[in-house]
Structure formats: structure tokens, C-alpha cells
Amino acid sequence: MEMKTAEILIALSMVVLGVPILSAQSQWENPVKRSLREGKPVVGLTVSIPSPDVVVQAASLGFDFVWIETEHSPTTLESVRNMILATKGEKLVPIVRVPVNEMWTAKRAMDAGALGVVFPFTNNVTLARQAVNACKYPPLGDRGSGPGLPTLRWPAPGGYADFADNNIMVIVIIERKEAIDQIDEIAAVPGIDVLFIGPNDLSYSYGKRGNQKDPEVVAAIAKVVAAGKKHNVPVGRTANASDIAGYVKEGFLFFQAPSELVMMGVGARPLLDAIGKQGVDPKTRPMY
């Protein structure tokens, strides 16, 4: 059957915008979600400064996603929007960590075009359900309808609501002892795409103040991995390059890489050392 004129125009506009065409025969799927479903690891650059150029560079380098940071940075929503628009025509998936697990923060990130929302301090089952509820349209959740801006980034001809419900990722951070105590119940909540461990905050919650190798913290992390396997939910965490291979063997698939500023330090230090320039050793700085 021939496509109608309007359908042809939509398809051509989507090609120009670099957005895959949705049809009954070929439903586009968030490539990060697909990779996780296939058991393939994914890694995203943490973006802590409001720069579309950093996002485009992350795409060209081959990162799977960008973790746009708004909990631990002064990045504004307008800057988030500009960085998300910079992903047009790229395979890079824009994910935003919101400052608090509440519907209004998630709603604004998604309406800016985020294809994933990271919810910090998801300490119990109620907050886990709240995260899912915020990211789904009725009857699956309570997200309000205002698709004007996100459809400029994701012009899904099959309808944005279905596209969003199928492709926006719900990522909950496990970073408190309370969450570990309820991890099996949290992992069982339908709609969660990733159980993400915040190992540093988790260590503080156990009174270890940054000691991620403490046996109690290691045991808590293992409980999250076990719950993810039991309920078929991918598990993620922060990681340096030297750690990822070992973490994959442990069962992790979703990795938050250090920030652009940390990577700048790692890349610059050998050059500066070669001519005797003194400066901060990037290994002594926080990852983000």
C-alpha cells in the first residue's frame, strides 16, 4: 500500500532530523534499553557543565548515553534542553539525573526531551513506584500531557505518548541502607529499567564515609546485584576504565563514567608532567 502524502512528508522530515522512522513493521527502540535487554554493557559520560559541544563530542567518541547532571551541578533546565537538542542525528541517548525523586522534576526533564530519568535516593518501595508513575502516561502512570517540546526532538508519527512509555528509562539509585533493606521489593516494582548503585553515598549510609571496599558495603552492593538478577532488572554503578571488566563479570551492565572535567584532567596530566608542570593529580579528585 502506498504511503499518503502526509506520511511521506513526516518520513522525510524525520530523515532530515536524524530520527528513525516508526511504523507498525519497525518500532524504534531506545538503543540503551535494547543493549541492556541483550545483555550488553553500556557506558555514559557524566556531563557536569552546560555544554552542547561536550555532548556532541561524547557522541562522536562512541558513548552510549550522556548522564546530564542536575543533582550535583548548577546546570539549568534551559541548558539541559540545549544539550538534548544537540543529540539530534546522533545515536547518543540523553539521560538526566534530577535533583530529587518527585514527579515535577521528572516531568520537566522528559518534556525537555530526556529519554531517561535518574532518580536519586530511591530509598523504599513507595519512592520506586513514584519514579515509575512519574515517567508513564495514564493509565500506566500520572505523567501530564504536554508533548510540544519533546516532539521537536522525538517526532514519533505513531504518537509521542506510546513512544515515550516504551523508550523513556526509569533509573533508580540505591544509595541508602534503607534501600538495601528493601531491595528485593524495590527490584520487583514493574517499570524500573535499571537499579543503579551509588557506592559512595551507600558507604556513607553505613558509616564508612567513602570506604567502598568495606565488607559491609561490598555485601550491600552484592545484594543489589542479586536482586537485579532475580527480577531481571539490569544493575549499574559508577566506574573507572580499569574497573569495568571486573564489574561486568560481577553482573553490572550500566556504567556511569567520570565527568568531562575528570577526563580532561586524566588526559592533560601526562602532557603537563612531561614538561614539569605541577598540578593536581586527577586520581585524587572525585569522579564527578
C-alpha positions, 0 to 999 in steps of 0.5 A: 500500500502506498504511503499518503502524502502526509506520511511521506512528508513526516518520513522525510522530515524525520530523515532530515532530523536524524530520527528513525522512522516508526511504523507498525513493521519497525518500532524504534527502540531506545538503543540503551534499553535494547543493549541492556535487554541483550545483555550488553554493557553500556557506558555514559559520560557524566556531563557536569557543565552546560555544554552542547559541544561536550555532548556532541563530542561524547557522541562522536567518541562512541558513548552510549548515553550522556548522564546530564547532571542536575543533582550535583551541578548548577546546570539549568533546565534551559541548558539541559534542553540545549544539550538534548537538542544537540543529540539530534542525528546522533545515536547518543541517548540523553539521560538526566539525573534530577535533583530529587525523586518527585514527579515535577522534576521528572516531568520537566526533564522528559518534556525537555526531551530526556529519554531517561530519568535518574532518580536519586535516593530511591530509598523504599518501595513507595519512592520506586513506584513514584519514579515509575508513575512519574515517567508513564502516561495514564493509565500506566502512570500520572505523567501530564500531557504536554508533548510540544517540546519533546516532539521537536526532538522525538517526532514519533508519527505513531504518537509521542505518548506510546513512544515515550512509555516504551523508550523513556528509562526509569533509573533508580539509585540505591544509595541508602541502607534503607534501600538495601533493606528493601531491595528485593521489593524495590527490584520487583516494582514493574517499570524500573529499567535499571537499579543503579548503585551509588557506592559512595553515598551507600558507604556513607549510609553505613558509616564508612564515609567513602570506604567502598571496599568495606565488607559491609558495603561490598555485601550491600552492593552484592545484594543489589546485584542479586536482586537485579538478577532475580527480577531481571532488572539490569544493575549499574554503578559508577566506574573507572576504565580499569574497573569495568571488566571486573564489574561486568563479570560481577553482573553490572551492565550500566556504567556511569563514567567520570565527568568531562572535567575528570577526563580532561584532567586524566588526559592533560596530566601526562602532557603537563608532567612531561614538561614539569608542570605541577598540578593536581593529580586527577586520581585524587579528585572525585569522579564527578 
